[in-house]
Structure formats: C-alpha cells, structure tokens
Amino acid sequence: MIVRPLTALAALLAMAGCADASRDLSPDFGNAVRANLAAQIADPEARYDRVLQPGGDGARAALAATRYGKNQVIQPASASTSSVEIKGGAKGGSPGN
C-alpha cells in the first residue's frame, strides 16, 4: 500500500519544523529570567560591614513567643491611609446608569 509511506513522509516533513526551535531566538534569550532568578536567591555567605551578628534579638523573640503562648500579643499600632479626592473622570451618565 502506498498510504503508509505517504503518511510516514508527511510525519517526517511535519517534524522537520521542530528540529531546531531555537534558531529564530536571540542569542541572549532567557538572560533576563536567569538574572531575575539569581537576584532572588539569598546568599548564605553574606557578609555585613561592622555587623557581627545580623538578625533578630533572641530575648525579644523569646518574649514575643511567650506572650503569644499566653494570648497576650501586643497589637501593632493602627495605620491609616491618606484620602485622595478624584475630580473629573469619564463623561456620561451617573454611576447608577
């Protein structure tokens, strides 16, 4: 039968387009993604000038854990946002329309 060789030939021709998918890409394709990933990785060997032990205060952390266990957590100070008045906008009917 001639159908099988034609089917195989069609499949080979269809796959020929997939042979080199990177030929149309820029040589630096993906560099931004790799740079962003590298920037987000914490350096375990980080050194800080004039700071012997960077990090939190152990005594305060223990006190906070004790207060948490006794359900006596100190609530943070309330924060507020500024109000902004927006004038103008799109022309047209009222918002209810």
Beta strands, then each sheet from edge to edge (+ up, - down):
end
